[in-house]
Amino acid sequence: MFAGLNTISMKYTFRISIIVCTVIFACTNSKRETWQGECPNSHDIGTIEIMPSLDRNALRVLFTVETAQRLDSYIRYWEYTGTDTPPPTSQIFYSPICKKRKKHELMLVNIKPETKYNFNVVIQNKVCKTHSKTYDFTSPKMPAWLPFYANADSLKDIDFNGYIHFHSRMKLGYLYLANNKGELVWYKKVPMTIKVSKFTNASTFLTILSDDTLRFASGNKIAEIDLFGQLLYHYDSTEKGEETVFHHEIDYDMDGNLMTLISEKRVVDLSETGGNKQDTIKGDGILVMNKKDEVIWKWSVFDVMNPADYKNILNERHDWLHANALCQDSVGNYLISFRNNSQIWKIEKDTGRVIWKLGGDEDDFNLPDTLIFHGQHNVHYNGKGHLVILDNGNKLVKPGLYKQLKQEHGYRDFMKKNSDGFTSRQLTFSINDQTKKAILVNEIIYEPQYLTKSQGSSQQINNDLVLFCSTNSNVIVFANSQGEALGKIPLERPSYRAQYIPELYSTSYVK
């Protein structure tokens, strides 16, 4: 499965042992433990072994290392050059660190398929480090059954540091990471449909899962997976005898708890609006819980609004308002996005009261017509504290129209005539809670052919580059500040959104 370790082929085995004669460490009596760099004195270690990961994942490689003392270790690796040290032009990667062990397990979680690499084992304590000799290995080819594809030169004109996370919404589901060239460097197969996924600040993946194959973003399961492919947390509302349905958003809140959107049903009297005396309404709420499955905080739209007062309730009783995004501001208040009335609410963290409403009817900010958004998704704050919205731009989209235009090849002509109502765009606002002022920071209008009339995401990578996931078009687009596509990653299966990740994990241990 792996070929070429120190110029030795593995052939049909999955394991190779390499005897390392010496790895150098310092013996020091310094109480100050000042970092010295390379160690002057030698310490023996045992063997370095390389093998595939336990789940036979083609893009994860496991190393085991033995040392005579409890020390820290990690792998330094780079694309093959045949040299003992990486040339200045080589991009250097590092495995996650293994701390204070005699028997170390180190896994590479960021490699390309069918690629030859050089590597060293790095051993260190608080004082100094040394590198083993340089070896090499070749990663296996990508499994033919993996549902992903991208053009070889799709991002040749794109320049950024970091990674892109997305998923494949099918059963079986797949979590993915691609590098800044659009090349797949990590994947994980999940035996269910992934409705929503989020790469967290803890370098883990939080997901909402379901056994169905529908493209709706709701499920009855939450799972957290780390970069090693291990299941860290699992919650199944059905197993617990609950009817809780999670949807559209799952993440850590600022206190380290899990926060998600949930659906709940209540019986309401709609007889005065033309409905029944006992009508079942499905509405949305916010659930915050810890990993002991204890509820920390809960909020429901029923707590602040009577569905009988909502003018379109008879048409929406089975999906009232339809919440589709959740985030927090700098002090912990919640922002919740509602698709059906094209509105965003800010909810006070402690009381649950509505602080303000942005967009739609009863807009507290009196947005001009040019900034009214329709069916928005992926509402979030950027690093500057500005509110970012993906305006799906679907105010002219009626059931069946999108499919009809495609079949009649009238899609482009229709959108040219109706460009102000049939394009997706990113809106960024500076929001003043006290004065109820929403100042437009920038507007990025995407090319009409990439319209995503529902779902999707939009996120700024830097001042000149934005990441747009067009779920309906099965494509991830990299655009400039004018919305012009500079590159794209076409997808075999749709992803609910795409997420820019500056780094997979901290490498502050590298000195």
Secondary structure, DSSP 8 states (H G I E B T S, - for coil): --B-BTTB--TT-S-EEEE---EE------SS----EE-SSEE-EEEEEEEE-TT--TT-EEEEEEEEEEEEEEEEEEE--SSSS--TTS--EE---EEEEEEEEEEE----TT-EEEEEEEEE-SSEEEE---EEEE-----TT------TTTTTT---SSEEEEEE-SSSEEEEEE-TTS-EEEEEEESSEEEEEEE-TTSEEEEEEESS--SSSEESEEEEEETTS-EEEEEETTTTT---EEEEEEEE-TTS-EEEEEEEEEEE--GGGTS-SSEEEEEEEEEEE-TT--EEEEEEGGGT--GGGSTTHHHHTTSSS-EEEEEE-TTS-EEEEETTTTEEEEE-TTT--EEEEESSTT-TT---GGG--SS-EEEEE-TTS-EEEEE---TT--TTHHHHHHHTT-HHHHHHHTTTTS--EEEEEEEETTTTEEEEEEEEE--GGG--SSS-EEEEEETTEEEEEEGGGTEEEEE-TT--EEEEEE-SS--S--EEES-SS--TT--
